[in-house]
Amino acid sequence: MNSLPKKLKILGYTYNILYFKNMLEVDPDGKEEFWGHVSQLTKQIRIYDNGDYFTMWHSLWHEVGHVITTLFHLDDSEVEEDNNEKLMSLKAKYIEKMVDAFALCIVNVCFDNKLEFNKK
């Protein structure tokens, strides 16, 4: 896991991965500091490059988790038959925590077992 990918194929879609030294540059609008960001429209994943591979892999897997939840419509903003904003907010927070836990576990397993990814 010594190098980070520039592209990832996720469920049939190819995502370009860009790395930025400034957290504000990770946000396409340049308004907020982000560790990572994914655009389904442009098929682009943006990651903050702080020089720490573990953190960067965590951010990358976190964004991959968002790709997966979006492709499977797990993060739809609609709450079944109820547009209650509080419920929508709770669902969004739950999904964010679930995606982050998934990402951290994947990275931890990879690093603890010194797994190497295919280098092309």
SEKOLTI-742474 format. One record per residue (C-alpha): residue number from 1; x negated, y negated, z negated. Coordinates in steps of 0.25 Angstrom, whole numbers, padded with zeros to 4 digits. Example, Ala and Ser with C-alpha at 12.3 -4.5 7.8 and 13.67 -1.06 7.14 Angstrom:
1:-0049:0018:-0031
2:-0055:0004:-0029
END
This chain:
1:0000:0000:0000
2:-0012:-0009:0003
3:-0005:-0017:0014
4:0009:-0023:0016
5:0017:-0020:0028
6:0020:-0031:0039
7:0032:-0023:0043
8:0042:-0013:0037
9:0052:-0005:0044
10:0064:-0004:0035
11:0076:0005:0039
12:0073:0002:0054
13:0071:-0013:0053
14:0057:-0019:0054
15:0054:-0030:0044
16:0042:-0039:0045
17:0035:-0042:0032
18:0028:-0055:0030
19:0020:-0059:0018
20:0018:-0072:0012
21:0009:-0078:0001
22:0019:-0089:-0003
23:0032:-0084:-0009
24:0040:-0095:-0003
25:0036:-0090:0011
26:0043:-0077:0008
27:0056:-0084:0007
28:0060:-0087:0022
29:0066:-0100:0018
30:0053:-0104:0009
31:0062:-0108:-0003
32:0060:-0097:-0013
33:0048:-0088:-0018
34:0051:-0074:-0014
35:0043:-0061:-0016
36:0049:-0056:-0003
37:0060:-0058:0007
38:0067:-0050:0017
39:0075:-0055:0029
40:0084:-0045:0036
41:0086:-0054:0048
42:0072:-0056:0051
43:0067:-0042:0046
44:0056:-0049:0038
45:0051:-0046:0024
46:0043:-0057:0017
47:0034:-0054:0005
48:0026:-0063:-0004
49:0011:-0059:-0003
50:0006:-0061:-0017
51:-0006:-0052:-0015
52:0000:-0041:-0024
53:0003:-0028:-0016
54:0012:-0022:-0026
55:0021:-0035:-0027
56:0021:-0037:-0012
57:0025:-0022:-0010
58:0036:-0024:-0020
59:0041:-0036:-0013
60:0041:-0029:0000
61:0049:-0017:-0005
62:0058:-0026:-0012
63:0061:-0033:0002
64:0062:-0019:0008
65:0073:-0016:-0002
66:0081:-0028:0002
67:0080:-0024:0016
68:0086:-0010:0012
69:0097:-0016:0004
70:0101:-0025:0015
71:0100:-0014:0026
72:0109:-0005:0017
73:0118:-0017:0014
74:0115:-0015:-0001
75:0113:-0030:-0003
76:0126:-0035:0003
77:0131:-0047:-0004
78:0145:-0043:-0004
79:0150:-0036:-0017
80:0161:-0027:-0014
81:0174:-0034:-0012
82:0169:-0045:-0022
83:0161:-0057:-0018
84:0158:-0061:-0032
85:0145:-0068:-0032
86:0141:-0063:-0046
87:0142:-0049:-0041
88:0134:-0052:-0028
89:0123:-0058:-0036
90:0122:-0046:-0046
91:0122:-0037:-0034
92:0111:-0045:-0027
93:0103:-0045:-0040
94:0105:-0030:-0041
95:0100:-0027:-0027
96:0088:-0036:-0029
97:0084:-0028:-0042
98:0086:-0015:-0035
99:0078:-0019:-0023
100:0066:-0024:-0032
101:0066:-0011:-0040
102:0066:-0003:-0028
103:0054:-0011:-0022
104:0046:-0010:-0035
105:0048:0005:-0036
106:0044:0007:-0022
107:0031:-0001:-0023
108:0028:0005:-0037
109:0029:0019:-0031
110:0020:0015:-0019
111:0009:0009:-0028
112:0009:0019:-0039
113:0008:0030:-0028
114:-0002:0022:-0019
115:0007:0025:-0007
116:0002:0019:0006
117:0011:0014:0016
118:0009:0016:0031
119:-0001:0006:0036
120:0001:0003:0051
END
